[in-house]
Amino acid sequence: MMSDLSKITLEAGPNGEEVDFYVLEQTRIAGVDYLLVTEAPDGDGDAYILQDLSKDGEEEALYEFVEDDEQLEALSKVFIQMLDDIALV
């Protein structure tokens, strides 16, 4: 599928272990950055949406999984449209 995906490493899980995620797409809505990520380096795994909670000027980003159903549904539609637009190119 995709070959040059950007990789980010997050502390996740109950023990704070590091997990690599590959960025499929990103967008900014109402001043907030969101990432569509997967754990599969080829881009074919389960997808998750992360919200950037860091403040402007902070060196490290602070991401949180989007878990609110309404927000998740709305963001999913945005990312689906973005990916569809890429597929048409």
Secondary structure as GFF3:
##gff-version 3
##sequence-region A 1 89
A	DSSP	beta_strand	6	12	.	.	.	ID=ss1
A	DSSP	beta_strand	17	29	.	.	.	ID=ss2
A	DSSP	beta_strand	32	38	.	.	.	ID=ss3
A	DSSP	beta_strand	47	52	.	.	.	ID=ss4
A	DSSP	beta_strand	63	65	.	.	.	ID=ss5
A	DSSP	alpha_helix	69	88	.	.	.	ID=ss6
###
